[in-house]
Amino acid sequence: MKKIVLMASLAALPLGLAGCDKKTEAPKAEASADAMGDMAMPAEVKHGKGTGTVTAIDPAKGTVALDHGEIAELQWPAMKMGFAAKPEVLKDVKVGDKVQFEIDWDGKAGTVTAIGMEP
């Protein structure tokens, strides 16, 4: 029995020692303005145009919800969605209005940049 335990221990020894050979990493320097060129930048903002119906407005929060049709530039199907918008963009629209709008999409959130009554 002692011989089996000794053999198993000797077989496991190289595996245990393999983890001890890791080198310590040097502390990383803080990013400088020169290093900014190597950093990944945010995704490109895409611009789209659409038409839809205003389903909610909250000027205090700067949001508008739209039930919109397809937006080809963003490859979006028709859907209901909320967006950020500056209060001055929302001043002339109300819930139920059929509108045409422009939107900037950064890959995570959309901002309505222009909105007006549908012709």
C-alpha positions as CSV (number, residue, x, y, z in Angstrom):
1,M,0.0,0.0,0.0
2,K,2.9,2.4,0.9
3,K,4.4,1.7,-2.5
4,I,1.2,2.7,-4.3
5,V,0.8,6.0,-2.4
6,L,4.5,6.7,-3.0
7,M,4.1,6.1,-6.7
8,A,1.0,8.2,-7.0
9,S,2.7,11.1,-5.1
10,L,5.7,10.9,-7.4
11,A,3.5,10.9,-10.5
12,A,1.6,14.0,-9.2
13,L,4.8,15.9,-8.2
14,P,5.6,17.3,-11.7
15,L,2.0,18.6,-12.1
16,G,2.2,20.4,-8.8
17,L,5.6,21.9,-9.5
18,A,4.5,23.1,-13.0
19,G,2.3,25.7,-11.3
20,C,5.3,27.0,-9.3
21,D,7.2,28.1,-12.4
22,K,5.0,31.1,-13.1
23,K,6.7,34.4,-13.5
24,T,5.5,37.5,-11.6
25,E,4.2,40.3,-13.8
26,A,5.6,43.7,-13.6
27,P,3.2,46.4,-12.5
28,K,1.4,48.1,-15.5
29,A,2.1,51.8,-16.1
30,E,-0.9,54.1,-16.1
31,A,-2.2,55.0,-19.5
32,S,-0.8,58.2,-21.0
33,A,-2.1,60.4,-23.8
34,D,0.4,58.6,-26.2
35,A,-1.0,55.2,-25.3
36,M,-4.6,56.3,-26.1
37,G,-3.9,55.6,-29.8
38,D,-3.5,51.9,-29.0
39,M,-6.8,51.7,-27.0
40,A,-10.0,50.4,-28.6
41,M,-12.3,53.2,-29.3
42,P,-16.1,53.1,-29.1
43,A,-18.1,51.8,-32.0
44,E,-18.9,54.2,-34.8
45,V,-22.2,56.1,-34.3
46,K,-24.7,55.2,-37.1
47,H,-27.4,57.6,-38.3
48,G,-30.8,56.5,-39.4
49,K,-34.2,57.9,-40.4
50,G,-37.6,56.6,-39.7
51,T,-41.3,57.2,-39.3
52,G,-43.6,56.1,-36.5
53,T,-46.0,57.1,-33.8
54,V,-45.1,58.8,-30.6
55,T,-46.3,56.5,-27.7
56,A,-44.8,58.3,-24.7
57,I,-42.8,61.5,-23.9
58,D,-41.0,62.5,-20.8
59,P,-39.3,65.9,-21.3
60,A,-38.0,65.9,-17.7
61,K,-36.1,62.7,-18.4
62,G,-35.4,63.6,-22.0
63,T,-37.0,60.4,-23.4
64,V,-39.4,59.6,-26.2
65,A,-41.0,56.2,-27.1
66,L,-41.8,55.5,-30.7
67,D,-43.7,52.7,-32.4
68,H,-41.6,52.9,-35.6
69,G,-41.4,51.2,-39.0
70,E,-38.2,49.6,-40.4
71,I,-35.0,51.7,-40.3
72,A,-32.9,50.5,-43.2
73,E,-29.7,52.4,-42.3
74,L,-29.6,50.6,-38.9
75,Q,-31.0,47.3,-40.2
76,W,-33.8,47.4,-37.7
77,P,-37.2,45.9,-38.2
78,A,-40.4,47.7,-37.1
79,M,-40.6,47.8,-33.3
80,K,-41.6,49.9,-30.2
81,M,-38.6,51.5,-28.5
82,G,-37.6,54.3,-26.2
83,F,-34.8,56.8,-27.0
84,A,-33.1,59.8,-25.4
85,A,-33.9,63.2,-26.8
86,K,-33.2,66.8,-25.8
87,P,-36.3,68.7,-24.6
88,E,-36.0,71.2,-27.4
89,V,-36.3,68.2,-29.9
90,L,-39.5,67.1,-28.2
91,K,-41.2,70.5,-27.7
92,D,-43.5,70.3,-30.8
93,V,-44.7,66.7,-30.6
94,K,-47.3,64.9,-28.4
95,V,-48.4,61.3,-27.8
96,G,-50.3,60.0,-30.8
97,D,-48.5,62.2,-33.4
98,K,-47.3,60.4,-36.5
99,V,-43.7,61.6,-37.0
100,Q,-40.6,61.3,-39.1
101,F,-37.4,61.3,-37.1
102,E,-33.6,61.0,-37.2
103,I,-31.6,59.0,-34.8
104,D,-28.0,58.4,-33.8
105,W,-27.2,54.9,-32.6
106,D,-23.9,54.1,-30.8
107,G,-24.5,50.4,-30.6
108,K,-26.0,50.5,-27.1
109,A,-28.4,53.5,-27.0
110,G,-30.2,55.7,-29.4
111,T,-30.7,59.5,-29.4
112,V,-33.4,61.2,-31.5
113,T,-31.7,64.2,-33.0
114,A,-34.6,65.5,-35.0
115,I,-38.4,64.9,-35.0
116,G,-41.3,66.4,-36.9
117,M,-44.8,65.7,-38.1
118,E,-45.0,63.2,-40.9
119,P,-46.0,64.8,-44.2
